[in-house]
Amino acid sequence: MSIVGYSIKERAESLEEDLRKWRRAIHSQPELSFQEYNTAAFVAKILREIGVEDIREGVGGTGVVATIAGQPGPTVALRADMDALPIQETNTHSYKSRREGVMHACGHDAHTAMLLGVAKLLVKDAEENQLRGTVKLLFQPAEEATDEHSLSGAPYMIKEGVVEDVSHAVALHVCPWQSFGTIQVNDGESMANVDVFEGKIIGTGSHGGYPHTGSDPIWMLSSVLQSLYSIVNRRVSPLETAVVSIGEVHSGSASNVIPSEVKIVGTIRTYRNETRDYLIGELEKAFKIAQALGGDYEFKVEKGEPALKNNPEVNQTIIGAAETVYPDVKVAKGPFGLGGEDFAYFAKEVQASMFFLGCAMPDGIQRDLHTPIFDIDERCLPMGTAILTQTAHHLLT
């Protein structure tokens, strides 16, 4: 859609002070998954100040849905996540986290601020009859973690019908490995299936001075680990995208006691479901080795979010929108990695894509996602706002 007399870029850039203020306010008061009460209240407050009339709160827990309706037409959705991570921030800027052990280390504060900026632009467009169709802005809780039912925020919002009338959905994610002025897109599988496995190697334990009187699960562990770590390297094609990682090993309580069990927890990350199922089967075989060594095992897998599968046509719309508002934008192509992203649930329901927005700080220091020093070049805030807004207009054409 061509908006005659409008410059979305200029209008977005005029919001830079607001975008920085909103992002920093959220950054300084981070909240963990399923606990985003103050963040959600802040979002609803700003939306009301902007002039959004249709606001639903408490969606999927603490989610907020803002609906901006223009002329008759289709409905599209734009999504931002609101939760933070259990990380102690080590940055020293004035708006650093004021909550011990909690930090916006994945850019969700920026995502939320940009979507608020989109709301401000779209309200004006609707008032001036420049919006064809309806845009739903989904402020989602709990992207980073799951609850006791192994569900994150996206499936809860979907269960409440937020995309039932939606034809397309788009989200962005700030990207510390791309510089300001760059977006990264990828067709098809772009982020991973993420499954958590937990295994136990079970022996009998014994006195440390009399190991022959029992079975030692720590000794069994060495064979299990050797098999486990060989799965991806020797039993999966090098052309396949797959990673198995161990994050926890727990056993023992005293130097002179051989324990009765060893607990191992890790993740399985894949792009294809066939590979996902194969790895789960091979992991159980690795733990089963304990039986041949005189012990036993337990094994279970908690399946997490599916792989993010980006729609190629939506990607083309995103690229076209980005080039409309920023003719010099750099477009990088390639998968985003093997992190998880529960926007994948939305992508299973409607045609959808997520793009990555360059946010690397210009000082050359690598501030990776999920690290205590993560930060962004805030110049990306109006850029992301403009691209999301223009994308919504293009999808409604």
TIKOL-719934 format. One record per residue (C-alpha): residue in one letter; x, y, z. Coordinates in steps of 0.2 Angstrom, whole numbers. Example, Ala and Ser with C-alpha at 12.3 -4.5 7.8 and 13.67 -1.06 7.14 Angstrom:
<pts>
<pt r="a" x="62" y="-22" z="39"/>
<pt r="s" x="68" y="-5" z="36"/>
</pts>
This chain:
<pts>
<pt r="m" x="0" y="0" z="0"/>
<pt r="s" x="7" y="17" z="-5"/>
<pt r="i" x="4" y="30" z="8"/>
<pt r="v" x="3" y="46" z="-2"/>
<pt r="g" x="11" y="61" z="7"/>
<pt r="y" x="18" y="50" z="21"/>
<pt r="s" x="35" y="45" z="26"/>
<pt r="i" x="35" y="30" z="38"/>
<pt r="k" x="54" y="32" z="40"/>
<pt r="e" x="53" y="50" z="45"/>
<pt r="r" x="38" y="47" z="56"/>
<pt r="a" x="47" y="32" z="65"/>
<pt r="e" x="63" y="42" z="67"/>
<pt r="s" x="53" y="56" z="75"/>
<pt r="l" x="48" y="44" z="89"/>
<pt r="e" x="66" y="40" z="93"/>
<pt r="e" x="65" y="48" z="110"/>
<pt r="d" x="49" y="39" z="115"/>
<pt r="l" x="56" y="23" z="109"/>
<pt r="r" x="72" y="25" z="119"/>
<pt r="k" x="62" y="30" z="134"/>
<pt r="w" x="50" y="15" z="133"/>
<pt r="r" x="64" y="3" z="130"/>
<pt r="r" x="74" y="9" z="145"/>
<pt r="a" x="59" y="10" z="156"/>
<pt r="i" x="56" y="-9" z="152"/>
<pt r="h" x="74" y="-13" z="153"/>
<pt r="s" x="77" y="-6" z="170"/>
<pt r="q" x="62" y="-16" z="177"/>
<pt r="p" x="63" y="-34" z="169"/>
<pt r="e" x="51" y="-48" z="174"/>
<pt r="l" x="53" y="-66" z="171"/>
<pt r="s" x="42" y="-77" z="160"/>
<pt r="f" x="24" y="-78" z="166"/>
<pt r="q" x="27" y="-64" z="179"/>
<pt r="e" x="26" y="-49" z="167"/>
<pt r="y" x="13" y="-40" z="177"/>
<pt r="n" x="21" y="-23" z="178"/>
<pt r="t" x="27" y="-24" z="160"/>
<pt r="a" x="10" y="-28" z="153"/>
<pt r="a" x="2" y="-14" z="163"/>
<pt r="f" x="15" y="-2" z="156"/>
<pt r="v" x="11" y="-8" z="139"/>
<pt r="a" x="-7" y="-5" z="141"/>
<pt r="k" x="-4" y="12" z="149"/>
<pt r="i" x="6" y="18" z="134"/>
<pt r="l" x="-7" y="10" z="121"/>
<pt r="r" x="-21" y="20" z="130"/>
<pt r="e" x="-10" y="36" z="129"/>
<pt r="i" x="-7" y="33" z="111"/>
<pt r="g" x="-25" y="32" z="107"/>
<pt r="v" x="-28" y="13" z="105"/>
<pt r="e" x="-46" y="10" z="109"/>
<pt r="d" x="-47" y="-9" z="108"/>
<pt r="i" x="-35" y="-16" z="121"/>
<pt r="r" x="-37" y="-34" z="129"/>
<pt r="e" x="-26" y="-37" z="144"/>
<pt r="g" x="-23" y="-54" z="153"/>
<pt r="v" x="-22" y="-64" z="136"/>
<pt r="g" x="-13" y="-80" z="138"/>
<pt r="g" x="-8" y="-75" z="156"/>
<pt r="t" x="-1" y="-58" z="155"/>
<pt r="g" x="-2" y="-54" z="137"/>
<pt r="v" x="-9" y="-39" z="129"/>
<pt r="v" x="-18" y="-38" z="112"/>
<pt r="a" x="-20" y="-21" z="104"/>
<pt r="t" x="-32" y="-20" z="89"/>
<pt r="i" x="-31" y="-6" z="76"/>
<pt r="a" x="-44" y="-6" z="63"/>
<pt r="g" x="-44" y="4" z="47"/>
<pt r="q" x="-54" y="2" z="31"/>
<pt r="p" x="-62" y="-15" z="27"/>
<pt r="g" x="-49" y="-28" z="23"/>
<pt r="p" x="-39" y="-42" z="30"/>
<pt r="t" x="-31" y="-44" z="47"/>
<pt r="v" x="-13" y="-46" z="50"/>
<pt r="a" x="-3" y="-48" z="67"/>
<pt r="l" x="13" y="-41" z="73"/>
<pt r="r" x="21" y="-49" z="88"/>
<pt r="a" x="33" y="-44" z="102"/>
<pt r="d" x="39" y="-53" z="117"/>
<pt r="m" x="40" y="-45" z="134"/>
<pt r="d" x="49" y="-57" z="146"/>
<pt r="a" x="67" y="-56" z="153"/>
<pt r="l" x="80" y="-69" z="158"/>
<pt r="p" x="87" y="-75" z="175"/>
<pt r="i" x="104" y="-66" z="172"/>
<pt r="q" x="113" y="-53" z="182"/>
<pt r="e" x="117" y="-38" z="171"/>
<pt r="t" x="135" y="-32" z="172"/>
<pt r="n" x="132" y="-16" z="161"/>
<pt r="t" x="134" y="1" z="170"/>
<pt r="h" x="122" y="12" z="160"/>
<pt r="s" x="109" y="22" z="170"/>
<pt r="y" x="95" y="11" z="165"/>
<pt r="k" x="103" y="-5" z="170"/>
<pt r="s" x="92" y="-18" z="178"/>
<pt r="r" x="86" y="-14" z="195"/>
<pt r="r" x="81" y="-32" z="199"/>
<pt r="e" x="94" y="-43" z="206"/>
<pt r="g" x="97" y="-58" z="195"/>
<pt r="v" x="85" y="-53" z="181"/>
<pt r="m" x="90" y="-44" z="164"/>
<pt r="h" x="83" y="-41" z="147"/>
<pt r="a" x="97" y="-50" z="139"/>
<pt r="c" x="88" y="-55" z="123"/>
<pt r="g" x="81" y="-38" z="117"/>
<pt r="h" x="63" y="-41" z="122"/>
<pt r="d" x="63" y="-23" z="129"/>
<pt r="a" x="67" y="-17" z="112"/>
<pt r="h" x="54" y="-28" z="103"/>
<pt r="t" x="41" y="-21" z="115"/>
<pt r="a" x="46" y="-3" z="113"/>
<pt r="m" x="46" y="-5" z="94"/>
<pt r="l" x="29" y="-12" z="94"/>
<pt r="l" x="22" y="2" z="104"/>
<pt r="g" x="30" y="13" z="91"/>
<pt r="v" x="21" y="4" z="77"/>
<pt r="a" x="5" y="6" z="87"/>
<pt r="k" x="7" y="25" z="87"/>
<pt r="l" x="10" y="26" z="68"/>
<pt r="l" x="-4" y="15" z="64"/>
<pt r="v" x="-17" y="24" z="75"/>
<pt r="k" x="-12" y="40" z="65"/>
<pt r="d" x="-14" y="30" z="49"/>
<pt r="a" x="-31" y="24" z="54"/>
<pt r="e" x="-37" y="41" z="59"/>
<pt r="e" x="-32" y="48" z="42"/>
<pt r="n" x="-40" y="33" z="32"/>
<pt r="q" x="-23" y="27" z="27"/>
<pt r="l" x="-25" y="10" z="34"/>
<pt r="r" x="-33" y="-4" z="24"/>
<pt r="g" x="-38" y="-18" z="35"/>
<pt r="t" x="-34" y="-22" z="53"/>
<pt r="v" x="-18" y="-25" z="63"/>
<pt r="k" x="-17" y="-34" z="79"/>
<pt r="l" x="-2" y="-31" z="90"/>
<pt r="l" x="2" y="-46" z="101"/>
<pt r="f" x="13" y="-42" z="116"/>
<pt r="q" x="17" y="-59" z="121"/>
<pt r="p" x="22" y="-66" z="138"/>
<pt r="a" x="34" y="-80" z="142"/>
<pt r="e" x="44" y="-83" z="126"/>
<pt r="e" x="60" y="-88" z="136"/>
<pt r="a" x="53" y="-102" z="147"/>
<pt r="t" x="39" y="-115" z="149"/>
<pt r="d" x="28" y="-119" z="163"/>
<pt r="e" x="23" y="-135" z="172"/>
<pt r="h" x="13" y="-140" z="156"/>
<pt r="s" x="29" y="-138" z="145"/>
<pt r="l" x="20" y="-123" z="137"/>
<pt r="s" x="27" y="-105" z="133"/>
<pt r="g" x="17" y="-90" z="130"/>
<pt r="a" x="13" y="-91" z="112"/>
<pt r="p" x="2" y="-107" z="113"/>
<pt r="y" x="-8" y="-99" z="127"/>
<pt r="m" x="-12" y="-84" z="117"/>
<pt r="i" x="-16" y="-95" z="102"/>
<pt r="k" x="-28" y="-105" z="113"/>
<pt r="e" x="-37" y="-88" z="116"/>
<pt r="g" x="-40" y="-86" z="98"/>
<pt r="v" x="-29" y="-71" z="94"/>
<pt r="v" x="-25" y="-77" z="77"/>
<pt r="e" x="-41" y="-85" z="72"/>
<pt r="d" x="-45" y="-71" z="60"/>
<pt r="v" x="-27" y="-67" z="55"/>
<pt r="s" x="-20" y="-70" z="38"/>
<pt r="h" x="-1" y="-67" z="41"/>
<pt r="a" x="10" y="-64" z="56"/>
<pt r="v" x="27" y="-55" z="57"/>
<pt r="a" x="40" y="-53" z="71"/>
<pt r="l" x="57" y="-46" z="73"/>
<pt r="h" x="72" y="-50" z="84"/>
<pt r="v" x="87" y="-39" z="87"/>
<pt r="c" x="103" y="-46" z="81"/>
<pt r="p" x="120" y="-43" z="89"/>
<pt r="w" x="130" y="-51" z="75"/>
<pt r="q" x="123" y="-39" z="62"/>
<pt r="s" x="127" y="-21" z="62"/>
<pt r="f" x="114" y="-7" z="62"/>
<pt r="g" x="106" y="-5" z="44"/>
<pt r="t" x="106" y="-23" z="41"/>
<pt r="i" x="91" y="-36" z="42"/>
<pt r="q" x="93" y="-55" z="41"/>
<pt r="v" x="80" y="-66" z="33"/>
<pt r="n" x="79" y="-84" z="29"/>
<pt r="d" x="66" y="-95" z="20"/>
<pt r="g" x="60" y="-111" z="29"/>
<pt r="e" x="68" y="-118" z="45"/>
<pt r="s" x="77" y="-104" z="53"/>
<pt r="m" x="78" y="-108" z="72"/>
<pt r="a" x="77" y="-125" z="80"/>
<pt r="n" x="66" y="-138" z="88"/>
<pt r="v" x="72" y="-137" z="106"/>
<pt r="d" x="69" y="-152" z="117"/>
<pt r="v" x="75" y="-155" z="134"/>
<pt r="f" x="81" y="-173" z="139"/>
<pt r="e" x="84" y="-180" z="156"/>
<pt r="g" x="93" y="-196" z="159"/>
<pt r="k" x="98" y="-206" z="174"/>
<pt r="i" x="112" y="-219" z="175"/>
<pt r="i" x="107" y="-231" z="190"/>
<pt r="g" x="119" y="-242" z="200"/>
<pt r="t" x="119" y="-248" z="218"/>
<pt r="g" x="133" y="-237" z="225"/>
<pt r="s" x="145" y="-243" z="238"/>
<pt r="h" x="159" y="-237" z="250"/>
<pt r="g" x="173" y="-228" z="242"/>
<pt r="g" x="185" y="-241" z="249"/>
<pt r="y" x="175" y="-256" z="243"/>
<pt r="p" x="170" y="-252" z="225"/>
<pt r="h" x="169" y="-270" z="221"/>
<pt r="t" x="154" y="-273" z="232"/>
<pt r="g" x="142" y="-262" z="221"/>
<pt r="s" x="139" y="-255" z="204"/>
<pt r="d" x="147" y="-238" z="200"/>
<pt r="p" x="136" y="-226" z="189"/>
<pt r="i" x="150" y="-214" z="187"/>
<pt r="w" x="161" y="-227" z="179"/>
<pt r="m" x="146" y="-231" z="168"/>
<pt r="l" x="144" y="-213" z="164"/>
<pt r="s" x="161" y="-213" z="154"/>
<pt r="s" x="154" y="-225" z="141"/>
<pt r="v" x="137" y="-217" z="140"/>
<pt r="l" x="145" y="-200" z="137"/>
<pt r="q" x="156" y="-207" z="124"/>
<pt r="s" x="141" y="-214" z="114"/>
<pt r="l" x="131" y="-199" z="117"/>
<pt r="y" x="144" y="-187" z="110"/>
<pt r="s" x="146" y="-198" z="95"/>
<pt r="i" x="128" y="-197" z="89"/>
<pt r="v" x="129" y="-181" z="80"/>
<pt r="n" x="147" y="-182" z="74"/>
<pt r="r" x="146" y="-200" z="68"/>
<pt r="r" x="128" y="-205" z="66"/>
<pt r="v" x="120" y="-190" z="58"/>
<pt r="s" x="124" y="-183" z="41"/>
<pt r="p" x="136" y="-168" z="41"/>
<pt r="l" x="123" y="-160" z="30"/>
<pt r="e" x="110" y="-161" z="44"/>
<pt r="t" x="107" y="-147" z="56"/>
<pt r="a" x="108" y="-155" z="74"/>
<pt r="v" x="116" y="-152" z="91"/>
<pt r="v" x="115" y="-162" z="107"/>
<pt r="s" x="122" y="-153" z="122"/>
<pt r="i" x="124" y="-158" z="140"/>
<pt r="g" x="121" y="-144" z="153"/>
<pt r="e" x="120" y="-153" z="169"/>
<pt r="v" x="128" y="-168" z="177"/>
<pt r="h" x="123" y="-171" z="195"/>
<pt r="s" x="129" y="-185" z="207"/>
<pt r="g" x="137" y="-189" z="224"/>
<pt r="s" x="138" y="-180" z="240"/>
<pt r="a" x="154" y="-186" z="249"/>
<pt r="s" x="171" y="-191" z="244"/>
<pt r="n" x="171" y="-208" z="251"/>
<pt r="v" x="154" y="-213" z="244"/>
<pt r="i" x="151" y="-220" z="227"/>
<pt r="p" x="133" y="-214" z="223"/>
<pt r="s" x="119" y="-224" z="217"/>
<pt r="e" x="114" y="-213" z="202"/>
<pt r="v" x="120" y="-200" z="190"/>
<pt r="k" x="108" y="-187" z="183"/>
<pt r="i" x="111" y="-179" z="166"/>
<pt r="v" x="101" y="-165" z="158"/>
<pt r="g" x="103" y="-157" z="141"/>
<pt r="t" x="95" y="-151" z="125"/>
<pt r="i" x="92" y="-158" z="108"/>
<pt r="r" x="91" y="-145" z="94"/>
<pt r="t" x="86" y="-149" z="76"/>
<pt r="y" x="78" y="-141" z="61"/>
<pt r="r" x="69" y="-157" z="54"/>
<pt r="n" x="57" y="-167" z="64"/>
<pt r="e" x="64" y="-183" z="56"/>
<pt r="t" x="81" y="-179" z="64"/>
<pt r="r" x="73" y="-174" z="80"/>
<pt r="d" x="64" y="-191" z="82"/>
<pt r="y" x="80" y="-200" z="77"/>
<pt r="l" x="91" y="-191" z="90"/>
<pt r="i" x="79" y="-195" z="104"/>
<pt r="g" x="80" y="-213" z="99"/>
<pt r="e" x="99" y="-213" z="98"/>
<pt r="l" x="100" y="-204" z="115"/>
<pt r="e" x="90" y="-218" z="124"/>
<pt r="k" x="101" y="-231" z="116"/>
<pt r="a" x="116" y="-222" z="123"/>
<pt r="f" x="109" y="-222" z="141"/>
<pt r="k" x="104" y="-240" z="139"/>
<pt r="i" x="122" y="-245" z="138"/>
<pt r="a" x="121" y="-244" z="157"/>
<pt r="q" x="112" y="-260" z="157"/>
<pt r="a" x="126" y="-269" z="149"/>
<pt r="l" x="138" y="-263" z="162"/>
<pt r="g" x="127" y="-270" z="177"/>
<pt r="g" x="116" y="-255" z="180"/>
<pt r="d" x="100" y="-248" z="173"/>
<pt r="y" x="94" y="-231" z="166"/>
<pt r="e" x="79" y="-219" z="165"/>
<pt r="f" x="76" y="-207" z="151"/>
<pt r="k" x="63" y="-194" z="146"/>
<pt r="v" x="61" y="-180" z="134"/>
<pt r="e" x="51" y="-164" z="136"/>
<pt r="k" x="47" y="-158" z="118"/>
<pt r="g" x="49" y="-139" z="117"/>
<pt r="e" x="44" y="-127" z="104"/>
<pt r="p" x="45" y="-132" z="86"/>
<pt r="a" x="57" y="-126" z="73"/>
<pt r="l" x="53" y="-109" z="66"/>
<pt r="k" x="48" y="-111" z="48"/>
<pt r="n" x="48" y="-94" z="39"/>
<pt r="n" x="36" y="-92" z="25"/>
<pt r="p" x="46" y="-86" z="9"/>
<pt r="e" x="32" y="-75" z="2"/>
<pt r="v" x="31" y="-66" z="19"/>
<pt r="n" x="50" y="-64" z="19"/>
<pt r="q" x="48" y="-56" z="2"/>
<pt r="t" x="36" y="-44" z="9"/>
<pt r="i" x="47" y="-40" z="23"/>
<pt r="i" x="62" y="-36" z="11"/>
<pt r="g" x="51" y="-26" z="0"/>
<pt r="a" x="45" y="-16" z="15"/>
<pt r="a" x="62" y="-13" z="22"/>
<pt r="e" x="69" y="-7" z="5"/>
<pt r="t" x="54" y="5" z="3"/>
<pt r="v" x="58" y="14" z="19"/>
<pt r="y" x="77" y="11" z="19"/>
<pt r="p" x="83" y="10" z="1"/>
<pt r="d" x="101" y="7" z="7"/>
<pt r="v" x="96" y="-7" z="19"/>
<pt r="k" x="108" y="-22" z="18"/>
<pt r="v" x="99" y="-39" z="17"/>
<pt r="a" x="109" y="-54" z="24"/>
<pt r="k" x="102" y="-71" z="21"/>
<pt r="g" x="105" y="-87" z="31"/>
<pt r="p" x="97" y="-97" z="46"/>
<pt r="f" x="97" y="-88" z="63"/>
<pt r="g" x="105" y="-103" z="72"/>
<pt r="l" x="99" y="-116" z="84"/>
<pt r="g" x="91" y="-106" z="97"/>
<pt r="g" x="73" y="-108" z="101"/>
<pt r="e" x="59" y="-96" z="97"/>
<pt r="d" x="41" y="-99" z="101"/>
<pt r="f" x="35" y="-87" z="87"/>
<pt r="a" x="36" y="-104" z="78"/>
<pt r="y" x="19" y="-108" z="86"/>
<pt r="f" x="11" y="-94" z="77"/>
<pt r="a" x="20" y="-99" z="61"/>
<pt r="k" x="12" y="-116" z="62"/>
<pt r="e" x="-5" y="-107" z="62"/>
<pt r="v" x="-4" y="-94" z="49"/>
<pt r="q" x="8" y="-88" z="35"/>
<pt r="a" x="22" y="-80" z="46"/>
<pt r="s" x="40" y="-75" z="46"/>
<pt r="m" x="52" y="-67" z="58"/>
<pt r="f" x="67" y="-57" z="53"/>
<pt r="f" x="82" y="-52" z="62"/>
<pt r="l" x="87" y="-33" z="64"/>
<pt r="g" x="105" y="-28" z="66"/>
<pt r="c" x="109" y="-20" z="83"/>
<pt r="a" x="127" y="-22" z="85"/>
<pt r="m" x="135" y="-8" z="95"/>
<pt r="p" x="148" y="2" z="85"/>
<pt r="d" x="162" y="-1" z="97"/>
<pt r="g" x="166" y="-18" z="91"/>
<pt r="i" x="163" y="-27" z="107"/>
<pt r="q" x="152" y="-43" z="104"/>
<pt r="r" x="137" y="-42" z="115"/>
<pt r="d" x="129" y="-59" z="112"/>
<pt r="l" x="111" y="-63" z="116"/>
<pt r="h" x="109" y="-71" z="134"/>
<pt r="t" x="125" y="-63" z="141"/>
<pt r="p" x="127" y="-51" z="155"/>
<pt r="i" x="134" y="-38" z="144"/>
<pt r="f" x="120" y="-39" z="130"/>
<pt r="d" x="115" y="-22" z="124"/>
<pt r="i" x="109" y="-14" z="107"/>
<pt r="d" x="113" y="1" z="96"/>
<pt r="e" x="97" y="10" z="100"/>
<pt r="r" x="97" y="18" z="82"/>
<pt r="c" x="89" y="1" z="77"/>
<pt r="l" x="73" y="6" z="87"/>
<pt r="p" x="65" y="18" z="74"/>
<pt r="m" x="72" y="7" z="60"/>
<pt r="g" x="63" y="-9" z="67"/>
<pt r="t" x="47" y="2" z="70"/>
<pt r="a" x="47" y="8" z="52"/>
<pt r="i" x="50" y="-9" z="44"/>
<pt r="l" x="36" y="-17" z="54"/>
<pt r="t" x="24" y="-3" z="50"/>
<pt r="q" x="28" y="-4" z="32"/>
<pt r="t" x="27" y="-23" z="32"/>
<pt r="a" x="9" y="-22" z="39"/>
<pt r="h" x="4" y="-10" z="26"/>
<pt r="h" x="11" y="-21" z="12"/>
<pt r="l" x="3" y="-37" z="19"/>
<pt r="l" x="-14" y="-28" z="19"/>
<pt r="t" x="-13" y="-22" z="1"/>
</pts>
